[in-house]
Amino acid sequence: MRENIEKLLSGSENLWRACDIGRVNHSSTGHKELDSILPKGGWPKKGLVEIINEYHGIGELQLLIPLMLSVIKQGKWILWVCPPHIVYAPALLQAGIDTSQILVVNKAVPCKDALWSMERALRSSNCGLVLTWQTWLSVKVLRRLQIAAETGGTLGFIFKSRDNKYSPSNMRIRIKNITAFDQASITVIKAHGGSRAKSTNVKLYKHHLQIS
């Protein structure tokens, strides 16, 4: 009987189980230094990643340029939810990112609607990446978004000014500037498959991608 149940469970692509978190496939971040401190050498291909940076515009989006390019090449959408400033289209184009595949939810949108957009996008097979700037999300809400991302096979990044050690996200990373407009110190606070916190320095602003 148990074997039959396991067979049914494993045959469903729409079913996600908590024990599967550690088996998520990973892909290179495009930054060798960062890959070296991440479990399995890269970003998970689905789930939630939290990036904690006290100030906006310190180069956090630089880390995601290779990932965004990969998503665009797959013909999928990238959803930006409540960015703190206007998304600067010329910078995206300069980095090779097709802006026709970018959707933006304005920060003036009510929190309830922003959350709805995030969850729907994470569950959609047409969306390859969700970026949001939210510090107010509770553990309960994060868990709900985590399940949506795992179910939809989508990767979501949440940029926050404060850390929450109880977060259920796949990965939590802190970024700090160590030299103006040049390098940043990156610490992996938590990652499924990782045993302890690790840090490295990464050169940013290679493509000068930012929001203004």
C-alpha positions in Angstrom: 0.0 0.0 0.0 2.8 2.5 1.0 4.6 1.8 -2.3 1.4 2.6 -4.3 1.0 5.9 -2.4 4.6 6.9 -3.0 4.2 6.1 -6.7 1.1 8.3 -6.9 2.9 11.2 -5.0 6.0 11.0 -7.1 4.0 11.0 -10.3 2.3 14.4 -9.6 4.2 17.4 -10.9 1.7 19.7 -9.0 2.5 18.3 -5.6 5.2 19.8 -3.5 6.5 18.2 -0.3 8.7 20.0 2.3 11.2 17.1 2.2 11.9 18.1 -1.5 13.4 21.5 -0.6 17.0 20.2 -0.4 16.7 18.5 -3.8 16.0 21.7 -5.7 18.3 22.1 -8.8 20.7 25.1 -8.8 22.2 27.3 -11.5 25.3 29.5 -11.4 24.8 33.1 -10.3 27.3 34.3 -12.9 29.6 35.4 -10.1 32.3 32.9 -9.3 33.0 34.3 -5.8 29.3 34.1 -4.9 28.9 30.6 -6.4 31.8 29.4 -4.2 29.8 30.1 -1.0 26.4 29.0 -2.1 25.3 25.3 -1.6 25.6 23.4 -4.9 27.3 26.5 -6.4 24.4 28.7 -7.4 20.8 30.0 -7.1 18.1 27.5 -6.5 15.9 27.2 -9.6 12.7 27.7 -7.5 11.7 28.9 -4.1 12.4 32.2 -2.2 15.7 34.0 -1.7 15.8 37.0 0.7 18.4 39.7 0.2 18.9 41.9 3.2 20.4 45.3 2.4 19.9 48.3 4.7 20.0 50.8 1.8 18.6 50.5 -1.8 20.9 50.9 -4.8 24.1 49.4 -3.3 24.4 47.0 -6.2 21.9 44.3 -5.1 20.4 44.1 -8.7 23.9 43.6 -10.1 23.9 40.1 -8.6 20.8 39.2 -10.7 21.8 40.4 -14.1 23.0 36.9 -15.4 19.8 35.3 -13.9 17.5 37.9 -15.5 19.2 37.4 -18.9 18.7 33.6 -18.6 15.0 34.1 -17.8 14.5 36.5 -20.7 16.2 34.0 -23.1 13.7 31.4 -22.0 10.9 33.7 -23.1 9.5 34.1 -19.6 8.4 37.2 -17.8 10.1 39.0 -14.9 7.7 40.6 -12.4 8.9 43.6 -10.3 6.7 44.2 -7.3 6.8 47.6 -5.5 10.3 48.6 -6.5 11.4 51.6 -4.3 12.2 53.8 -7.4 11.2 53.9 -11.1 12.6 51.0 -13.1 15.1 52.5 -15.4 14.5 50.9 -18.8 17.6 52.2 -20.6 19.8 50.5 -18.0 18.0 47.2 -18.5 18.3 47.5 -22.3 22.1 48.2 -21.9 22.4 45.0 -19.9 20.7 43.1 -22.7 17.4 42.6 -20.9 14.3 42.9 -23.2 12.0 45.3 -21.4 8.9 43.9 -23.3 9.2 40.9 -20.9 9.2 43.1 -17.8 6.1 43.7 -15.8 6.0 46.2 -12.9 3.5 46.5 -10.0 3.8 50.1 -8.7 4.6 50.6 -5.0 1.4 52.6 -4.7 -0.6 49.4 -5.0 -2.2 48.2 -1.8 -0.3 45.4 0.1 -3.1 42.9 -0.5 -3.0 43.4 -4.2 0.8 43.3 -4.3 0.7 40.0 -2.4 -1.9 38.6 -4.8 0.3 39.5 -7.8 3.3 37.9 -6.2 1.6 34.7 -5.5 -0.1 34.4 -8.9 3.2 35.1 -10.6 5.1 32.5 -8.6 2.6 29.9 -9.5 2.6 30.8 -13.2 4.8 28.8 -15.6 5.0 31.9 -17.8 6.9 33.9 -15.1 10.5 33.0 -14.6 11.4 35.4 -11.8 9.7 37.6 -9.3 11.5 40.6 -7.6 9.9 42.4 -4.7 10.8 44.9 -2.1 9.0 44.1 1.0 10.0 44.2 4.7 6.5 43.8 6.1 5.9 40.2 5.1 5.1 37.9 8.0 6.4 34.3 8.4 3.0 33.1 7.5 2.9 35.1 4.3 6.5 34.0 3.4 5.6 30.4 3.9 2.6 30.8 1.6 4.8 32.4 -1.1 7.4 29.7 -0.6 4.8 27.0 -1.4 3.6 29.0 -4.4 7.1 29.2 -5.7 7.9 25.6 -5.2 4.5 24.6 -6.8 5.0 26.8 -9.8 8.7 26.1 -10.2 9.5 29.8 -10.1 12.2 31.7 -8.2 11.4 34.8 -6.2 13.7 37.4 -4.6 12.6 39.5 -1.7 14.7 42.6 -0.9 14.4 43.6 2.8 16.0 46.1 5.1 15.7 43.8 8.1 16.4 40.1 8.7 14.0 37.6 10.1 15.7 34.4 11.4 12.5 32.5 11.4 11.9 33.0 7.7 11.1 29.8 5.8 12.8 31.0 2.6 15.3 28.7 0.8 18.1 31.3 1.3 18.9 34.5 3.1 21.8 36.8 2.0 23.1 40.0 3.5 24.8 42.6 1.3 26.9 45.5 2.5 29.1 48.0 0.6 32.8 47.9 1.5 34.0 50.4 -1.2 31.8 52.9 -2.9 30.4 51.7 -6.3 33.0 48.9 -6.5 32.7 46.0 -4.2 30.2 44.5 -1.8 30.5 42.1 1.1 28.0 39.2 0.7 27.1 36.9 3.6 25.0 33.8 3.2 23.1 33.8 6.5 21.0 30.7 5.8 20.7 28.3 2.9 19.2 24.8 2.6 22.1 22.5 2.2 24.6 24.8 3.8 26.1 24.1 7.3 27.2 27.6 8.4 27.3 31.3 7.4 29.9 32.1 4.7 31.0 35.4 3.3 32.8 36.7 0.2 33.5 40.0 -1.7 32.0 40.5 -5.1 32.8 43.3 -7.6 29.6 45.0 -8.8 28.4 47.6 -11.2 29.9 45.8 -14.2 26.8 46.6 -16.2 25.7 49.7 -14.1 22.2 48.3 -13.7 20.2 50.2 -11.1 16.8 51.6 -10.5 16.5 55.4 -10.3 
